[in-house]
Structure formats: C-alpha cells, structure tokens
Amino acid sequence: MNKALLKETIAQGEGIEIEFKKAQFHLPQNVLESVCAMLNRQGGHIILGVANNGTIEGVIPDCVQEMKDSFVSSVNDPKQLDPKYYLSVQDFILDGKKVLYIYVPESSQVHSCKNRVFDRNEDGDFNITGNADLVRNMHIRKQGSFSENRIYPFLQLTDFRKDLINRSRQLAENHRPGHPWMELNNEDMLISAGLFKKDYATGKEGYSLAAALLFGHDEVIHNILPHYKTDAILRKVNIDRYDDREIVRTNLIESYDKLMAFVAKHLSDKFFLDGVVSISLRDHIFREIVANLLVHREFINEFPARLIIENDGVHCENWNRPHGNGLLVLGRHSPFQKNPVISGFFREIGRVDELGSGLRNSTRFLNLYSPGNKPEFIEGDMFKTFIPIASVEKTIRVEKRAIEKAIEESFEGSSKNVRKKLILLLDTIANNEGKRVPEYGRLTGINTSSIEKYLSKLHNADIVRFAGKSSKIGGYYISQKIKDGLS
C-alpha cells in the first residue's frame, strides 16, 4: 500500500472490505473482531485513525509504536485470535496526521476472537458463534476454496517423516528462539500448525493435504498427487531442449533445498555488504522466488511448476487460483495467500517473511544485483515470474577475464597450475569479500597452507588487502587498484 492508494481506499468509504476505526491513544478493543471477520470472509483493509464517515482524525504520534506492538502481539496470541495469524501494520501521514493501515487477507481457516467466531457483511462484523449452521457453512466454504485443507482420514503420523518434523522444529527455533514447537510432541506440533482438520460436511477428521506435502514420505505424496512435481531446467545452449534438468518430486521442505541448489549451480553469485555483513544477493532474490513457486501454487492441478534458467533470465510458472489478473505493481496490489497454512508454516521456519515480501524483497535485491532491472510477477490462472539477469551474468564473465589478466600480468613466471589456483582464489575473494582463510579453503577446495601462501603472494602484489584488527576479526578484499580495472 502507498499513500495515494490509501487515500483512494478511504475515499471509497466503509464496506465489506474496508473498515475505519477511531484510535487516538490506544488500539481499539474491537479491532481483533474485524480482523477475525475479514480473515473468515474475503479479506480487507482496516484503517486506524479514521472516523466512520471517512474523516481523518489521526493517531497520537507518541502512541503509534505501542499500538503497533500491541496489535502484532494480539494477532500472534491464540488466546486472542485462534488460529493466530501474522499481520503487520504500516503507518502513514495523511493531511498532517498519523494513520495506521492493516491489510488482512482471506484465510483458509476459520478463526475465532476470544472464543467467538465473526463473519462480515456490508454493515460490519457480526458474531455467528451461536449459529451452528453459519459456522458449519463457513468451514465447508473454506475447505472447498483452499485445496491445502483437503482431509485424508487414513493418513497416520507414521506416514510422515520424523526427521523432517524434527528438522522443522529446529528451523523454527533457529528463526525464533524459544519457539513453542520445541515443547510439543510431533502430533501436537502438527495440530498447532493447522495441519489436522475436521470436515464439517461429513464429520470426518484427519491430516490435510498440506501436512502430506510438508512431511509425507515420497510414496505417500505420489499416491495422493501422482502428477505432483516441480521441473527445474537450464536452457542456455540447447534452447530446443535443455542443458540440465532436475525433476523435483519430494516434500516442500526438501524441494526448496533442491531448487535453491539448482539455482546456485547455474547462476553466478554477487555478494553485497549490507552494513558490516556480506550477503549473497542471488540467494536473497531466489529465496523469495523459490518459496513463492512452492507455497502459492494450486497443487490439485496437474500442470507442473517450472523454474527455467534461460539466457535472458529466470522464468517461473505454476498453476494458480488467481485473485485478479495482470502485472503486479509494487505498492499497488493487495497480496493474497493461495495456501495460507503452508505459507504460515514456511514463515515459522524462516523460509518466507510477511505477506507481500516476495515482490518487495526481490525488487530490492534485484536492483542491487542488476541495477535498473525489475522482476515481473503476473497474476492469472498461470502465475508467472520473470527475473532478468542476463546483464549480470555478462558482467561477471567480463570480471572473470579481468581477474585472469591481473594474475597473468603479476605472476608471469609462475607455473600454469599455480596461476590457475591464484585465479580461482582471486575470483572467490571477488565474490566473497571479507572472509578468512578457512572459508576460502572451503569455497575453493585448496588446502589451508596453500591458501595462506597464495594470499601472501596476492597481498605483496597489491591485488588483495586485509581489513580488520586481527586475523580473527577481519577478512580479505580486492584492492582498489584491481577494482578499478574491473569497473
């Protein structure tokens, strides 16, 4: 959301997808009821600091952070909102006054607020807890709309891989120390993650399709979805067929690992200093792209998801349950989760960030990786993504030739084998600045004593420099002289 779109939203007035609330000093008590109702219906926009008639009254600036913290804490507290749901708050200045904006997507689950179930219509939120028919119909509607909720009554805990459950528990702990999953057994953890459902049309209970896709043994997944696969293809030389291919037909957790490894195998990296931390721009971009490819697809459709690396860039496509059509524009679209349970699970283990992060983060990091280029996300029955990287690959190849030239000129009398290892080491430093001897040994496969000897040669030739107070605090960098030659 941006300021112009927010003004347009306010101008539309309140309705089934738009809710205004006065909020000068504290979070309105009924804001969670609106969140619950919108999650249960079709999503919407909540704007705090605006009167019912659309007048912007504002939030006291000194109270903004406390209100934001209180909201995030409440939606992540199952005593307040069950199941909990991660939402974020944006603040804007309109007409010189602070307002807070919350986007609420439609959820695949039925939520309750303080043990009460709310639905929504044009007149606002209404409590349907005491109406068994309305609650049951809501459950049926959710199960019919989101295929990840399909129940398989005969799925047992033994059909799931214990090692994957344990790994996910540890990933969640690494991402958020003190994660509650660490205290739960496997069965309770899956229930907590929303992977055990009740079918209100038949009364049957069981693990869902989402559970099978996340933890199922491969044969279990293939029995449920025989067509399920993600096709990773390299097509740069043999454009009529392919140069390399990997068909991924395993669980979503290891599918992510395999696709990221395929990207790392075939795309050059470009490291970037984010403050004092060196990060991989390639990994930051494709973390978003691969997670989006896996999390937001329609699994019951037989069309395979595809990741295709070609000369102009990377193309991804997967079958989709569209929520609109056309090119998505940063700041001008409302993000929508296609598989909220799976998406929420990936968020818990640190594989995705908040809703809408894919477009925002990939745009940011691609601009650093390849200045001037922007990713394309196209919504439709087939969701398509394009990451233009051709110019980056060309630049990196040019830099590699410049590195080879620097070594040839500075070490003309050295053997061919030594020059080859110096080129490998210098190229590795160029793409991984700030590391120390053990890390360069791991990245190049050259033993530690040889790395130390080669670094000494490169340092004496003013090709690399060491920055840091000691060998334990600091790392190696390409000298400015060589950088000027690469530019």
Stockholm file with secondary structure:
# STOCKHOLM 1.0

chainA/1-487         MNKALLKETIAQGEGIEIEFKKAQFHLPQNVLESVCAMLNRQGGHIILGVANNGTIEGVIPDCVQEMKDSFVSSVNDPKQLDPKYYLSVQDFILDGKKVLYIYVPESSQVHSCKNRVFDRNEDGDFNITGNADLVRNMHIRKQGSFSENRIYPFLQLTDFRKDLINRSRQLAENHRPGHPWMELNNEDMLISAGLFKKDYATGKEGYSLAAALLFGHDEVIHNILPHYKTDAILRKVNIDRYDDREIVRTNLIESYDKLMAFVAKHLSDKFFLDGVVSISLRDHIFREIVANLLVHREFINEFPARLIIENDGVHCENWNRPHGNGLLVLGRHSPFQKNPVISGFFREIGRVDELGSGLRNSTRFLNLYSPGNKPEFIEGDMFKTFIPIASVEKTIRVEKRAIEKAIEESFEGSSKNVRKKLILLLDTIANNEGKRVPEYGRLTGINTSSIEKYLSKLHNADIVRFAGKSSKIGGYYISQKIKDGLS
#=GR chainA/1-487 SS CCHHHHHHHHHHCSBTTEEEECCSSSCCTTHHHHHHHHHHTTCEEEEETBCTTSCBCCBCGGGHHHHHHHHHHHHTCTTTEESCCCCCCEEEEETTEEEEEEEECCCSSCCEETTEEEEEETTEEEECTTCHHHHHHHHHHHHHHCGGGCEETTCCGGGBCHHHHHHHHHHHHHHSTTCGGGGSCHHHHHHHTTCEEECTTTCCEEEEHHHHHHHBCHHHHHHHCTTCCEEEEEESSCTTSCSEEEEECSCHHHHHHHHHHHHHHHSCCCEEEETTEEEEHHHHHHHHHHHHHHHSSCTTSSSCEEEEEETTEEEEEEECCCSSCEECCTTSSCCCCSSHHHHHHHHHTTSSCSTTHHHHHHHHHHHHHSTTCCCEEEESSEEEEEEECHHHHHHHHHHHHHHHHHHHHHCTTSCHHHHHHHHHHHHHHHHSTTCCHHHHHHHHCCCHHHHHHHHHHHHHTTSEEEEESSSSSEEEEECHHHHHHHC
#=GC SS_cons         CCHHHHHHHHHHCSBTTEEEECCSSSCCTTHHHHHHHHHHTTCEEEEETBCTTSCBCCBCGGGHHHHHHHHHHHHTCTTTEESCCCCCCEEEEETTEEEEEEEECCCSSCCEETTEEEEEETTEEEECTTCHHHHHHHHHHHHHHCGGGCEETTCCGGGBCHHHHHHHHHHHHHHSTTCGGGGSCHHHHHHHTTCEEECTTTCCEEEEHHHHHHHBCHHHHHHHCTTCCEEEEEESSCTTSCSEEEEECSCHHHHHHHHHHHHHHHSCCCEEEETTEEEEHHHHHHHHHHHHHHHSSCTTSSSCEEEEEETTEEEEEEECCCSSCEECCTTSSCCCCSSHHHHHHHHHTTSSCSTTHHHHHHHHHHHHHSTTCCCEEEESSEEEEEEECHHHHHHHHHHHHHHHHHHHHHCTTSCHHHHHHHHHHHHHHHHSTTCCHHHHHHHHCCCHHHHHHHHHHHHHTTSEEEEESSSSSEEEEECHHHHHHHC
//
